[in-house]
């Protein structure tokens, strides 16, 4: 194994690749974070996340010190994806689920789609903890499944011993192995019902990232990875989302952390004035034309939010357009019932009551159409929550379809200047994906 010092690193044209896996739970997030932190010690590096994930990008940004964007091959045009991925700084993209897993009916939006759109090589993370010779059949199956996807090699994860590693290497033969990472239960990340516990909630985050980086630097050939680069450079023109108003106030803290950075960047780049405030700190919404409450975990802070009258009254007294997504939508309602069955009074601006006392998963891509409210038009979005709706009275905000084009019950509510839904808007509705 070659270990590269900062001065000995090769200088290829922009290094970029995708970290993917055969299935969820293979360890690709931990390996991605370790790679980002290890490489960032030597040179600047950026990160991106495949799909609509809100939490992994927070960890990516902390690991490499640069903003992480979402690249969504279901909700975004190839041009938008290429524009977000463009830049002189090397890019590492973490995939979602298995490499070829996407939305029904045809798997559109899979990590493999991103690799094809951007012409990027794929490094496959294989959880080898419970296999030996079978690793070859798994790797060969993925390598040969789609010739348009360039799987450059593998990183073996959860390797039990030097003997185990030798067995795996013999079985893989000529398949390129970028590293063999030993089993490290202490690096397992705590989770919650929407994924990982948020980065801002981990006081040990820096120590965790450094430990992951030390592990990766000692077991993975960083020099070989730094020589991976795109096979081609796609066009960089992109569609942009028009800001809903000139002056926009955005809630931002541990309860309202799930918003897509490309949307905020679009608004800023179009000349909108952005201000941020913390409902958990009982800050009032700043004077604005549009108040945006993103998603997050308000159910974990419902008692505190219910007591923050300065925040809630600023919403009740505002004449601005107010829009909430998922968690923000719930806060605009009348009550949230937490997992213990306790009801907490919210802003009361929508005829909505939600509960986590009895949970039900709602998950999937959505196409959305609004004819009123600040989000008029057609949108691609995503729904992911466990809240149940006890009551929803009023005019729906969106007509909605799922990823297969099946009509759903209209989503959300609009009441005068206040609106919201459980959907997270990702981008303007797009033409069919061409890959």
Secondary structure, DSSP 8 states (H G I E B T S, - for coil): -----GGG----S-BEEEEEESSTTSSHHHHHHHHHHHHHTTS-EEEEEESS-SSHHHHHHHHHSS--EEE-TTTS-HHHHHHHH-SSSEEEEE--SSTT--BTTTTBT-HHHHHHHHT-EEEEEEE-TT-STHHHHHHHHHHHH-TTS-EEEEEEEEE--HHHHHHHHHHHTTS-EEEEEE--GGG---EETTEE--GGG-TTHHHHHHHHHHHHHHHB-HHHHTT-B-SS-----------S-SEEEEE-STTS-B--HHHHHHHHHTT-EEEEE-TTTT----S-SEEEE-BS-GGGGHHHHHH-HHHHHHHHT--SEEEEETHHHHHTSSEEE-TTS-EEE----SEEEEESSS---EEEEEEEEESSSTT-EEEEEEEEE--EEEEEESB-SEEEEETT--EEEEE-EEETTEEEES-EEEEE-------
